[in-house]
Amino acid sequence: MRILLKVSCFILLLPGFFYGGSTLAQTPFEVVPLTKTQEIPRSSGARTQALMLPFFDDFSITRTGIPDPALWMPGGGTVVNNTMTTTHPSLNIVTFDGTRRDGIPYDFRNQYAQGEVDSLTSQPISLAAFSPRDSLYLSFQWLSKGLGDQPDSNDSLRVQFLSNTNQWQTVWVVSGGVRRDDFSMAMIPVKNARHFHAGFQFRIQAFGRKSGPYDMWHVDYVYLNRGRLNQDRYIKDVSIRRSISSYLKYYRAMPLAHYLINPAAETADTISTDITNLFDNNNFTTLRFRAQEMTTNQPIQNYTQTISENIPQLQSQEKFVRPMPLPAFAGKKAVVRTTFDILTTDDQNPSISGVDLRRNDTLSSTTELADYFAYDDGTAEYIARLNQKFGYVAVRFVLRKNDVVSGIRIQPVRYDKDISSQSVAVYIFDNQRDIPGRTLARQSFVINYPSSPNGFIDMKFQYPPAVRDTFWVAYQQLSDDALGVGLDKNSSKFSDQIYFNLGNAWVKNTGLEGTLMIRPVMGGEASELVTGVEEIREDQLTIYPNPTSGLIRWNLNSFRSIEVLDVSGRKLWSNPNAPDASADLSGLRKGLYLIRLSNGRQSFVKKLVLENQ
């Protein structure tokens, strides 16, 4: 069990949770691992016929994040992914934690709640024709933590078998508390007579903290069959494993108009994946790569290489290809699909009768060239939250030509508390000596959550700013209830594009590994040209009288937009064009308020005490 501690600067700590080799107290961000996927409605009808042996799933053919319904019962909360571990045996794993499939905790009322969390239950399997003499074994590979949260010693992962009296019986348990870097093999014999019946099922179940994405376990290569031995450790299978690296050198996505200025300079020097050998012998392999533009089906590149060297058992080798740039393109949007596949002999003398192990030999990725910049790959593994009220987070973007920022796309994530009624201030800054400089645009937006777990929301500027060369997209946290933003940990090479400001100065990020799911949307007409407008210091703006009985004024007429917030940052009242630099707040109750004034380029927050009239 972990206890949330609140210390100065609103830092939230997870004791025992380390990130990038240092504790979270050394970074202004709180990071929490994240697993979620869209739940797809299924028929409520029960399966009419039990499965037959062999039972096998490496989760590689799943494209929805949900375990194959032909093999697994609905529900359970687990998510199939290819990102939450780095040493998995083959393409895709299934992850267990303390949240449902949509990312909502099992217990949102008690942050200390412990108990049953995610589970994975097989469809019924007919074992009526077998007996202990047939030497049935269930095996799978498992890992605790991975890139997520380490289970404690009182957390566990267990396996249960369903008996002929419809009772679940525990046959295997492993406790947390010990960090492992490599997957381990579980070999569980089926030898009790009560388990040999027509409706046999097994389930893998996690126990841990129920209030968030904590205490993670990961499972791969689930295999149940007859005629096996305890030493049955190897499967003749070579698999593609790691997600394909970016097709672009500096981004994961960028506007097509910017890319086409110099496609060779924007295309990555190499892109890569890795392949892994699960057998104890050599398996000759042909590696193939292709790139294609999907909106026109235009081929870009085909590449083939024979891999003749031995890949050591249960180890992997990284493979690189130099991609070719997208040829001349006339459309407004391009989608480049890159695909690695390996031609193996996995189907010859197969280790598992009836299972084609070439199923995990192909992996694709897409790169969108449209109207936005992105450092992220579209999938968040973590939630990142700034731990300072009124603090700023900024992400740097470098242009290939002058342009206009029409808005941003951001991925807010539900965590701890629903803050959809609150607001966030979004900024565009120019660049001054490699840190955020002048305010080019500032606008408040009400926080909404995307309709799908991996979706984004659009925030469009009323007055889009023109930008040139380098600019910064930033948001300011306005309350103690921190905005959780998706964090793509698999794009850690872009971590140095993040800066933060807790009130005194802009500081380069060094503790947060990954990139925030924040994307500037480009194009359209600017509201005005970027010019050298004189900056105003915060101490030059004064609100009076303070305390007040209702009517207030301020000394700078250029600040005409006013918002009144409560101390939690919730917006209570606003006027985008206040006359005569004044406002009447007599309709509000007495108390302490936050007044945010803006001139379209700069924004300042002042405290105000409202007294009875």
C-alpha positions in Angstrom: 0.0 0.0 0.0 1.2 3.5 -0.8 0.2 6.7 1.0 -0.2 10.0 -0.8 1.7 12.7 1.0 1.1 16.4 0.4 4.1 18.7 0.9 5.2 22.2 -0.1 4.5 23.4 -3.7 1.6 20.9 -3.8 3.9 18.0 -4.6 2.3 14.6 -4.5 4.6 11.8 -3.8 4.2 8.0 -4.3 6.7 6.6 -1.7 8.8 3.8 -3.2 7.9 4.8 -6.8 11.0 5.7 -8.7 11.0 7.3 -12.1 14.1 7.5 -14.4 16.4 6.7 -11.5 15.2 9.5 -9.2 12.3 10.0 -6.9 9.5 12.2 -7.9 10.4 14.8 -5.3 13.1 16.0 -7.7 10.8 16.9 -10.5 7.9 19.4 -10.6 5.8 16.7 -12.3 3.8 13.8 -10.8 3.8 10.8 -13.1 1.5 7.8 -12.9 1.4 4.8 -15.2 -1.6 4.5 -17.4 -3.4 1.6 -19.1 -6.7 2.1 -20.9 -8.5 1.3 -24.1 -12.0 1.7 -25.5 -14.4 -1.0 -24.4 -16.2 -2.5 -27.4 -19.8 -3.8 -26.8 -20.1 -7.5 -27.1 -23.0 -9.9 -27.4 -24.4 -11.0 -24.0 -25.0 -14.5 -25.3 -22.9 -17.3 -23.6 -20.6 -19.4 -25.6 -22.4 -22.6 -26.8 -19.4 -24.8 -27.3 -16.2 -25.3 -25.2 -12.8 -24.7 -26.7 -10.6 -27.7 -27.5 -6.8 -28.1 -26.9 -4.4 -26.6 -27.6 -5.2 -23.2 -26.0 -2.7 -20.5 -27.0 -2.6 -16.8 -27.1 0.4 -14.5 -27.5 -2.0 -11.5 -27.9 -0.3 -10.5 -31.1 -3.4 -10.5 -33.3 -5.4 -8.1 -31.0 -5.9 -4.7 -32.6 -8.4 -3.2 -30.1 -6.5 -3.5 -26.8 -9.1 -6.1 -25.7 -8.1 -9.8 -25.3 -9.5 -12.0 -28.1 -13.2 -12.7 -27.2 -12.9 -16.1 -28.9 -10.5 -17.2 -26.1 -11.3 -14.9 -23.2 -14.4 -14.0 -21.2 -15.7 -10.4 -21.5 -14.6 -7.8 -18.9 -11.7 -8.2 -16.5 -10.1 -4.8 -17.1 -6.9 -6.0 -18.6 -5.4 -4.1 -21.6 -3.4 -5.6 -24.5 -0.5 -3.3 -25.5 3.0 -3.2 -26.8 4.4 -0.4 -24.8 4.3 -1.1 -21.0 7.4 -3.4 -21.0 10.6 -3.5 -22.9 11.7 -7.1 -22.5 8.4 -8.9 -23.5 8.9 -12.2 -25.3 7.0 -11.2 -28.5 4.7 -8.6 -30.0 2.1 -7.5 -27.4 1.4 -8.3 -23.8 -1.6 -8.1 -21.5 -1.3 -5.7 -18.5 -3.0 -5.9 -15.1 -3.4 -2.9 -12.7 -5.9 -1.1 -10.4 -8.0 0.5 -13.1 -10.7 -0.7 -15.4 -10.2 -0.8 -19.1 -11.4 2.8 -19.5 -8.7 4.0 -17.1 -11.2 4.6 -14.2 -10.0 3.2 -10.8 -11.9 0.3 -9.3 -12.4 2.3 -6.1 -12.5 6.1 -6.6 -13.7 6.8 -3.1 -10.9 5.3 -1.0 -7.4 5.9 -2.2 -6.1 3.2 0.2 -8.4 0.4 -1.0 -6.8 -2.9 -1.6 -8.2 -6.1 -3.1 -9.0 -7.9 -6.4 -8.3 -5.8 -9.4 -7.8 -6.8 -13.1 -8.4 -10.4 -14.1 -8.2 -12.5 -17.3 -10.5 -15.5 -17.5 -10.5 -18.1 -20.3 -13.5 -19.3 -22.2 -14.6 -22.8 -21.2 -12.2 -25.5 -22.4 -13.3 -29.1 -22.7 -10.9 -31.4 -20.7 -13.4 -34.2 -20.2 -11.5 -36.6 -22.4 -8.2 -36.2 -20.5 -6.7 -37.4 -17.3 -3.6 -36.7 -15.2 -1.8 -39.3 -17.4 -2.0 -36.9 -20.4 0.5 -34.5 -18.7 -1.4 -31.2 -19.2 0.5 -28.0 -18.3 -0.6 -24.4 -18.4 2.3 -22.0 -19.0 2.8 -18.3 -19.4 5.5 -15.7 -19.1 5.0 -12.9 -16.5 6.7 -9.8 -15.2 6.0 -7.4 -12.4 6.4 -3.6 -12.8 7.8 -3.3 -16.4 7.5 0.5 -17.1 4.7 0.8 -14.6 4.4 0.7 -10.8 6.1 -2.0 -8.7 3.7 -4.3 -6.8 4.5 -4.4 -3.0 5.1 -7.5 -1.0 1.4 -7.7 0.0 0.3 -7.5 -3.7 0.1 -10.7 -5.8 -0.7 -12.4 -9.0 -2.5 -15.7 -8.9 -3.9 -18.5 -11.1 -7.1 -20.4 -10.3 -8.7 -23.4 -12.0 -12.5 -24.0 -12.1 -13.4 -27.4 -10.7 -16.2 -29.7 -11.7 -18.2 -28.4 -8.7 -17.9 -24.9 -10.0 -15.4 -23.8 -7.4 -12.3 -21.6 -8.2 -9.2 -23.2 -6.7 -5.9 -21.4 -6.4 -3.0 -23.4 -8.0 -0.2 -20.7 -8.3 0.6 -17.4 -6.6 3.5 -15.0 -6.8 4.0 -12.0 -4.5 5.3 -8.5 -5.4 8.1 -6.6 -3.6 10.9 -7.9 -5.8 11.7 -6.0 -9.0 12.5 -8.1 -12.0 13.8 -6.9 -15.4 13.1 -10.0 -17.4 9.9 -12.1 -17.9 9.7 -15.4 -15.9 8.1 -18.6 -17.0 5.2 -20.2 -15.0 4.6 -23.9 -15.6 1.5 -25.2 -13.8 0.4 -28.9 -14.1 -3.2 -29.8 -14.4 -3.3 -33.0 -12.3 -6.3 -32.9 -10.0 -9.2 -35.1 -11.2 -11.8 -32.4 -10.4 -10.3 -30.2 -13.1 -10.9 -32.7 -15.9 -14.4 -31.8 -17.0 -16.1 -30.3 -20.0 -16.4 -26.7 -18.6 -12.9 -26.2 -17.3 -11.7 -22.6 -17.1 -8.6 -20.9 -15.7 -8.2 -17.3 -14.7 -5.2 -15.0 -13.9 -6.0 -12.4 -11.3 -4.1 -9.5 -9.7 -4.5 -8.2 -6.2 -3.3 -4.7 -5.3 -4.3 -1.1 -4.8 -7.7 -0.4 -6.3 -7.6 3.4 -6.6 -5.4 3.9 -9.7 -3.0 2.4 -12.1 -0.8 0.9 -9.5 0.8 -2.5 -8.8 1.3 -3.7 -12.4 1.7 -7.2 -13.8 2.3 -8.2 -17.4 1.6 -11.6 -19.0 2.4 -13.1 -22.4 2.4 -16.5 -24.2 -0.4 -18.3 -22.5 -0.3 -21.9 -23.5 -2.3 -25.0 -22.3 -1.8 -28.4 -23.9 -1.4 -32.1 -23.3 1.9 -34.1 -23.6 4.0 -31.4 -22.0 6.8 -31.6 -19.5 8.0 -29.2 -16.8 11.1 -28.6 -18.8 9.0 -27.6 -21.8 10.4 -24.1 -22.0 11.0 -23.2 -25.6 8.7 -22.5 -28.6 10.0 -22.4 -32.1 9.1 -18.8 -32.8 10.9 -15.7 -34.0 8.8 -12.6 -33.5 8.9 -8.9 -34.2 8.6 -7.1 -30.8 9.3 -3.4 -30.3 7.1 -0.6 -31.7 8.6 1.0 -34.9 10.5 4.2 -34.3 9.5 7.5 -35.9 9.6 8.0 -39.7 10.4 11.6 -39.1 13.7 12.9 -37.7 12.4 15.6 -35.4 8.7 14.8 -34.8 6.2 12.0 -34.9 3.8 14.1 -37.0 4.1 17.4 -38.8 2.2 19.6 -41.3 2.6 18.4 -44.8 3.5 21.9 -46.0 6.4 22.1 -43.6 7.6 18.5 -44.5 7.6 19.2 -48.2 10.0 22.1 -47.9 12.9 19.6 -47.4 11.6 16.0 -47.2 15.1 14.5 -47.0 16.0 16.6 -44.0 12.8 15.8 -42.2 12.9 12.0 -42.7 14.6 10.0 -40.1 18.2 8.7 -40.7 17.0 5.2 -39.7 13.9 3.6 -38.4 14.0 0.4 -36.4 12.3 -2.4 -34.5 13.7 -5.5 -33.0 13.1 -9.3 -33.4 13.4 -11.9 -30.7 14.0 -15.6 -30.8 12.0 -17.8 -28.4 13.7 -21.0 -29.4 17.0 -22.6 -28.3 18.3 -22.9 -31.9 18.9 -20.9 -35.0 16.0 -19.9 -37.2 16.9 -18.3 -40.5 14.9 -15.2 -41.1 14.3 -12.8 -44.0 13.6 -9.2 -42.8 11.4 -7.1 -45.1 10.5 -3.4 -44.9 8.1 -1.4 -46.9 6.8 2.2 -46.8 3.6 3.3 -48.5 1.5 6.5 -48.7 -1.9 5.4 -47.8 -4.2 8.1 -49.2 -3.0 7.4 -52.7 -1.6 3.8 -52.2 1.7 5.2 -53.6 4.7 2.9 -52.8 7.7 4.6 -51.3 10.1 1.9 -50.5 10.6 -1.9 -50.4 13.6 -3.5 -48.7 14.6 -7.1 -48.0 17.5 -8.5 -46.0 18.3 -12.1 -45.1 19.3 -12.6 -41.5 21.5 -15.6 -41.2 23.1 -15.0 -37.8 22.0 -16.9 -34.8 19.7 -14.9 -32.5 20.4 -16.2 -29.0 17.5 -17.9 -27.2 15.1 -15.6 -25.5 17.1 -12.6 -26.7 16.5 -9.9 -29.3 18.4 -8.0 -32.0 17.6 -4.5 -33.1 17.2 -4.0 -36.9 17.6 -0.7 -38.7 16.5 0.5 -42.2 17.2 3.8 -43.8 13.8 5.1 -45.0 13.3 7.0 -48.2 11.5 10.4 -48.1 8.0 10.8 -49.4 8.2 11.7 -53.1 6.5 14.8 -54.5 3.0 15.0 -53.2 0.1 17.1 -54.3 -2.5 16.5 -51.6 -3.2 18.4 -48.4 -2.7 15.3 -46.2 -0.4 12.3 -46.4 -0.3 9.2 -44.3 2.9 7.1 -44.5 2.6 3.5 -43.3 5.9 1.8 -42.5 5.8 -2.0 -42.0 8.4 -4.5 -40.8 7.8 -8.2 -41.4 9.9 -11.3 -41.1 9.7 -14.4 -43.2 10.5 -17.3 -40.8 10.1 -21.1 -40.7 7.9 -20.9 -37.7 5.2 -22.8 -39.6 7.5 -25.7 -40.4 7.5 -28.5 -37.8 5.5 -26.1 -35.5 5.9 -26.2 -31.8 2.1 -26.0 -31.3 0.0 -28.1 -33.6 -2.7 -26.0 -35.2 -1.2 -22.6 -34.3 0.5 -20.6 -37.0 3.3 -18.8 -35.1 3.9 -16.4 -38.1 1.0 -14.4 -36.6 3.5 -12.2 -34.7 5.8 -11.6 -37.6 4.4 -8.3 -38.9 4.2 -4.8 -37.3 3.1 -1.5 -38.8 3.1 2.1 -37.8 1.6 5.2 -39.5 2.9 8.8 -39.7 0.4 11.6 -40.4 1.5 14.6 -42.4 -1.5 16.9 -42.0 -1.9 20.3 -40.1 -0.3 19.7 -36.7 3.0 19.0 -35.0 3.4 16.1 -32.6 6.2 14.6 -30.6 4.0 11.8 -29.2 3.1 8.5 -31.0 -0.6 8.8 -30.2 -0.5 6.4 -27.2 0.0 7.5 -23.5 1.6 5.1 -21.1 1.5 7.6 -18.2 -0.3 10.6 -16.7 1.8 13.7 -16.0 0.6 16.5 -13.7 2.3 19.7 -12.7 2.6 19.8 -8.9 2.5 23.6 -8.6 -0.6 25.8 -8.6 -0.2 28.7 -11.1 2.8 26.9 -12.6 3.4 26.8 -16.3 4.4 23.9 -18.6 5.7 24.8 -22.1 6.7 22.6 -25.1 9.0 24.0 -27.9 8.3 23.6 -31.6 10.5 24.7 -34.5 9.0 25.8 -37.8 10.2 25.3 -41.4 8.2 28.3 -42.5 6.2 31.2 -41.0 2.7 30.0 -40.0 -0.3 30.6 -37.8 -1.3 28.6 -34.7 -5.0 28.1 -34.9 -5.3 26.1 -31.7 -4.0 23.1 -29.8 -4.9 19.4 -29.3 -4.3 18.1 -25.9 -5.1 14.8 -24.1 -6.6 15.4 -20.6 -6.8 12.2 -18.5 -9.2 11.4 -15.7 -7.3 10.8 -12.5 -8.2 11.3 -8.8 -10.9 13.9 -9.4 -13.2 15.1 -12.2 -12.0 18.6 -13.0 -14.1 19.1 -16.2 -15.9 22.1 -14.7 -12.6 24.0 -14.2 -10.5 25.9 -16.7 -7.0 26.0 -18.0 -5.1 28.9 -19.5 -3.3 28.2 -22.8 -0.5 30.3 -24.2 1.6 30.7 -27.3 5.0 32.3 -26.5 7.7 33.4 -28.9 11.3 32.3 -28.4 13.8 34.4 -26.6 17.2 33.0 -25.9 15.9 29.4 -26.1 13.2 29.9 -23.4 9.6 31.1 -23.7 9.5 34.9 -24.4 6.7 37.3 -25.3 3.0 36.2 -25.1 1.6 35.9 -28.6 -1.7 34.5 -27.5 -3.5 33.6 -24.3 -7.0 32.1 -23.9 -8.8 30.2 -21.2 -10.6 27.0 -22.0 -13.0 24.8 -19.9 -11.4 21.4 -19.4 -13.3 18.6 -21.1 -12.3 14.9 -21.4 -12.1 13.2 -24.8 -14.9 10.7 -25.7 -12.4 7.9 -26.3 -9.6 6.9 -23.8 -6.8 7.7 -26.3 -8.5 10.7 -27.8 -7.6 14.4 -27.9 -9.7 17.6 -27.4 -9.3 20.6 -29.6 -8.9 24.1 -28.2 -9.2 26.8 -30.9 -7.9 30.3 -30.5 -10.3 33.2 -31.0 -7.3 35.3 -32.1 -4.8 32.9 -33.8 -1.2 34.2 -33.5 1.3 34.3 -36.3 4.6 32.5 -35.5 8.0 32.3 -37.1 11.1 30.1 -36.5 10.5 28.8 -32.9 7.5 29.1 -30.6 6.2 27.5 -27.4 2.8 26.0 -26.5 2.1 26.3 -22.8 -0.6 25.9 -20.2 -1.0 27.3 -16.7 -2.4 25.3 -13.9 -5.0 27.4 -12.1 -6.0 25.3 -9.1 -4.8 22.7 -6.6 -6.6 20.1 -8.7 -3.9 19.3 -11.2 -4.6 18.8 -14.9 -3.5 15.3 -15.8 -2.1 15.1 -19.4 -1.2 12.0 -21.3 2.6 11.2 -21.3 4.1 9.2 -24.1 7.1 7.5 -22.4 8.1 5.8 -25.6 9.1 9.1 -27.1 11.6 10.0 -24.5 14.1 11.5 -27.0 11.9 14.6 -27.1 11.9 15.1 -23.3 14.3 18.1 -23.7 11.6 20.1 -25.5 9.7 20.5 -22.2 10.3 23.5 -19.9 8.4 24.6 -16.8 8.0 27.7 -14.7 7.0 27.6 -11.0 6.9 31.3 -10.6 10.4 32.6 -10.9 12.1 31.4 -14.1 11.8 28.9 -17.0 13.7 25.7 -16.3 14.5 22.9 -18.7 13.0 19.6 -17.9 15.5 16.9 -16.8 13.4 14.6 -14.6 10.4 13.7 -16.8 11.2 11.1 -19.4 8.7 11.2 -22.3 6.7 13.8 -24.2 3.4 15.4 -23.2 0.4 14.8 -25.5 0.1 18.4 -26.6 -0.1 19.3 -30.4 -0.2 22.7 -32.0 -2.6 22.9 -34.9 -1.3 25.1 -37.7 -2.9 27.1 -40.5 -5.5 29.8 -41.1 -5.2 33.6 -40.9 -3.6 35.4 -38.0 -5.5 37.9 -36.0 -2.5 40.3 -36.3 1.1 40.2 -37.2 3.7 39.4 -34.6 5.2 42.8 -33.6 7.4 44.0 -30.8 4.8 44.9 -28.2 6.2 46.1 -24.9 5.9 43.6 -22.1 4.3 44.6 -18.8 5.6 43.5 -15.5 3.1 42.0 -13.0 3.9 44.6 -10.4 2.8 47.3 -12.8 -0.8 46.1 -12.7 -2.9 47.0 -9.6 -6.5 46.2 -8.6 -8.2 48.6 -6.2 -9.8 48.9 -3.8 -8.7 45.7 -2.1 -10.6 44.7 0.0 -13.7 45.8 -1.8 -17.5 45.8 -1.3 -18.0 45.0 -5.0 -16.8 47.6 -7.5 -13.2 47.2 -8.6 -10.9 49.0 -11.0 -7.5 48.4 -12.3 -4.8 50.9 -13.6 -4.1 49.6 -17.1 -6.8 50.1 -19.7 -5.3 47.6 -22.1 -6.3 44.7 -19.8 -10.0 44.3 -20.7 -10.6 40.6 -20.2 -11.4 39.6 -16.6 -12.2 36.3 -15.0 -13.1 35.7 -11.4 -12.1 32.3 -9.9 -12.6 30.7 -6.5 -9.5 29.6 -4.6 -9.7 26.1 -6.2 -9.4 27.7 -9.7 -13.1 27.2 -10.7 -14.3 30.1 -12.9 -17.3 31.9 -11.4 -17.7 34.9 -13.7 -16.1 36.5 -16.7 -16.2 39.5 -19.1 -14.0 39.4 -22.2 -14.4 43.2 -22.8 -14.8 45.0 -19.5 -15.5 48.8 -20.0 -13.3 51.4 -18.5 -11.0 48.8 -16.8 -13.6 48.2 -14.1 -16.1 45.5 -12.9 -18.9 45.1 -10.4 -18.6 42.0 -8.3 -21.3 42.8 -5.7 -23.3 39.8 -6.8 -20.7 37.4 -5.3 -20.5 36.3 -1.7 -17.8 37.7 0.6 -14.5 35.8 0.6 -11.2 35.4 -1.1 -11.1 35.3 -4.9 -8.6 35.2 -7.7 -8.9 37.8 -10.4 -7.3 37.0 -13.8 -6.8 40.0 -16.1 -5.6 39.7 -19.7 -4.7 42.0 -22.6 -4.7 39.2 -25.2 -0.9 38.8 -24.9 -0.3 38.7 -21.2 -2.3 37.4 -18.2 -1.9 38.1 -14.5 -3.7 36.6 -11.5 -4.3 38.8 -8.4 -5.9 38.0 -5.1 -9.0 40.0 -4.1 -10.9 40.1 -0.8 -14.7 40.8 -1.2 -16.4 42.1 1.9 -20.0 42.7 2.8 -21.5 45.9 1.6 
